[in-house]
């Protein structure tokens, strides 16, 4: 009877430690996620500005060349 109780205690202890570890993995800081979104938006905005700038320069040069 004693061995059976010990086995149950060991199993529940193992399960509780496993749950604690899995909870720590699942938690994330919302500020990190928001900062990542802000940085992604900033990068895409910079890419759009560069693309528009190069398009404007290209159209301007082609316009000057043909005039």
C-alpha positions as CSV (number, residue, x, y, z in Angstrom):
1,X,0.0,0.0,0.0
2,X,2.9,2.4,0.8
3,X,4.5,1.8,-2.6
4,X,1.3,2.6,-4.4
5,X,1.0,6.0,-2.6
6,X,4.6,6.8,-3.3
7,X,4.1,6.1,-7.0
8,X,1.0,8.4,-7.1
9,X,2.9,11.1,-5.3
10,X,5.8,10.9,-7.8
11,X,3.5,11.0,-10.8
12,X,1.6,14.0,-9.5
13,X,4.8,15.8,-8.7
14,X,6.2,15.1,-12.2
15,X,3.0,16.3,-13.8
16,X,2.9,19.5,-11.8
17,X,6.5,20.3,-12.7
18,X,5.7,19.6,-16.3
19,X,2.7,21.9,-16.2
20,X,4.8,24.7,-14.7
21,X,7.5,24.4,-17.4
22,X,4.8,24.4,-20.2
23,X,3.2,27.5,-18.7
24,X,6.5,29.4,-18.7
25,X,7.1,28.6,-22.3
26,X,3.6,29.8,-23.4
27,X,3.9,33.2,-21.7
28,X,5.1,36.1,-23.9
29,X,5.5,39.8,-23.2
30,X,3.0,41.8,-25.1
31,X,5.5,44.7,-25.4
32,X,7.9,42.6,-27.4
33,X,5.1,41.7,-29.8
34,X,4.0,45.3,-30.2
35,X,7.6,46.5,-30.8
36,X,8.0,43.8,-33.4
37,X,4.9,45.0,-35.2
38,X,6.1,48.7,-35.0
39,X,9.5,47.7,-36.4
40,X,7.8,45.7,-39.3
41,X,5.6,48.7,-40.2
42,X,8.6,51.0,-40.1
43,X,10.6,48.7,-42.4
44,X,7.8,48.4,-44.9
45,X,7.2,52.1,-44.9
46,X,10.9,52.7,-45.6
47,X,10.8,50.2,-48.5
48,X,7.8,52.0,-50.0
49,X,9.5,55.4,-49.8
50,X,12.6,54.0,-51.4
51,X,10.6,52.4,-54.2
52,X,8.6,55.6,-54.9
53,X,11.9,57.7,-54.8
54,X,13.6,55.4,-57.4
55,X,10.5,55.3,-59.6
56,X,10.3,59.1,-59.5
57,X,14.1,59.5,-60.3
58,X,13.8,56.9,-63.2
59,X,10.7,58.7,-64.7
60,X,12.4,62.0,-64.3
61,X,15.6,60.8,-66.0
62,X,13.7,59.2,-68.9
63,X,11.6,62.4,-69.2
64,X,14.8,64.6,-69.4
65,X,16.4,62.1,-71.9
66,X,13.5,62.3,-74.3
67,X,13.0,66.1,-74.1
